[in-house]
């Protein structure tokens, strides 16, 4: 077996700064099975090391390492080292040979064909006259060329994402682009050879528009960080030294590892300053699902609940093989041959005794049980429930009326509005009251009692509390009789109510003389006469006095009464105090 030797640190002179104008250059190293032995460096004509690469021990056998550098234009020297001294001659030891390339502007500057070398030194001329790189510049197409800077119209096939691995369970024959896990957590490991921390220096990690900065604590040799990165978007690394003390012994390095355990990039100490950007693609894995072979028939004895691909390995046991019998379904597997155990005829139906469509004869549930839904099942009922399948006796008929509780005719028993709601109208609802409101339907307690009387303050019987005036009829106002003729026997009682009443009903007593008829009328008013009262003109007699309801009564003052005479006439009279 080939003996492995430690790679010695390459001699170099650190440039004070990087080239102001540089040409993008790609260094590709196809490793053999002894990855850690290989290193390389590029020098200018003054012998200054411009950049280098080493520490490929974490790479898998025969891995292709792609390093991106920006080199100054002019004469340069590329040197590739092998610590064992036999180059990339892996075939000599039972493996495969390696090779190396330098590519600038898509042209190969160096092509290492001889794998057997110790330290190869090759002259390189770097030119900045790169021709345009033609290609598809739209990442949505399969033909997309990330190196292209001039679109040549070659974008023709849209990417169809899916599993493109035909050996996988979810292989998609229509897909032309592998579907990748969009993002995942990577482990970023920082190295410090002497364990004193980075003291102001830091590693800048950039992906798309996200920029992160990391450094080691002052007492650590290594330190791990979790960083979420997108796949397959490239990520860039750049080391910044902000403390001159760190320049004395470059002892910093880093490694990025994905969740699959693959090392994406590893830069072992020491860093060479100035450090050019490291740019590598990230990879979180694809969305392909591996085939898991096994028996996928749940009725088989060897059923596998983890299998996604049936391998035809299912096997069964003796039992009931007739699916028309209950035993076929209750034995838990599909029998290979009939052992005579088929006894009970299978009856499919709803076996849930609480269900609406429960079938007492069924012994195998068909999955069609319908729950009982109680409700009113009469379509003409107010509370008809179209979803109900069992009537619960709750049906309520339609009752029309006013269902607005703020209305006068609100009907608490109604459930359907009839459109005839009447609003409340407040007022006096007593038809016998003075302020009766015929439009009111709700009494507000404002009714005023009718008080009839003389409302003329000039009359001797003026009533200040009266609200209905009888005017100048026999029941109305009475006035003083000073204008009457002082005839024979006329008492001329100016303020006597009976006198005033007499001369009101019998003008003769005022215009002529006070005779016996006048006196008997007066006595009748005063309540001292019990005999008939003669009418001067019609000789009619007062035969009865009643109240307004027709009930006989005596003459009462301050009350409207009906006076019935012998000729059939009736007069309504009020005698005031």
Secondary structure, DSSP 4 states (H G I P E B T S, - for coil): -PPP-PPPPPP--B-SS--SS-EEEEEEEE--S-GGGEEEEEEETTS-EEEEE---TTSPTTPEEEEEEEE-SEEEEEEEEESSSSTT-GGGGTS---EEEEEETTEEEEEE-----SEEEEEEEE-S-PPP-EEB--TTBTTB-TT-SEE-S----B--EEB--TTSTTB-TT--EEPBPSEEEEEEEEEESSSS--TT-EEEEEETTEEEEE---TT-SEEEEEEEEESS-EEEEEEE---GGGGSS--EEEEEE-TTS-EEEEEPSPPPSSPPPEEEE----B------EEB--TTSTTB-TT-SEE-S-----SB---TTBTHHHHSSS--SSB-S---SBP-EEB--TTBTTB-TT-SEE-S---B--EEB--TTSTTB-TT-SEE-S------EEB--TTSTTB-TT--EE-S------EE---TTBTT--TT-SEE-S---B--EEB--TTSTTB-TT-SEE-TTSTTS-----TTS---TT----TT-HHHHHHHHH-THHHHS---HHHHHHHHHHHT---S--B-TTT--BEEEEE-TTS-B----TTSEEEEEETTS-EEEEE---
